[in-house]
């Protein structure tokens, strides 16, 4: 059974930093596209970053230059380093894994709250 567990969320002032982690069970991390999504109150879930099966990292324009996604296959952990945080980054952040070669299916974590105050 695949399990994704996020941690590292919290409250921070604008301009501050947080680092999210997503611990993955089994070998899912090394054999999947790994995504970070977020959902703010009253808004749709949006893609923040993707590490593709080929190892390319893609970011949403809203976080480009401020957020850095990475993964440590040995530790089975996905990270999201978030710098220069803004109030509009406030959301629940989710990690997701889409097994390579599989379409229209992702495993999801339970989410971690990030709150940025002015």
Buried (B, 14 or more C-beta within 10 A) or exposed (E): EBEBBBEBBEEBEBEBEBEBBBBBEEEBBBBBBBBBBBBBEEEEBEBBBBBBBEEEEBBBEEBEEBBBBBBEEEEBBBBBBBBEBBEEBBBBBBBBBBBEEEEEEBBBBEBBEBBBEE
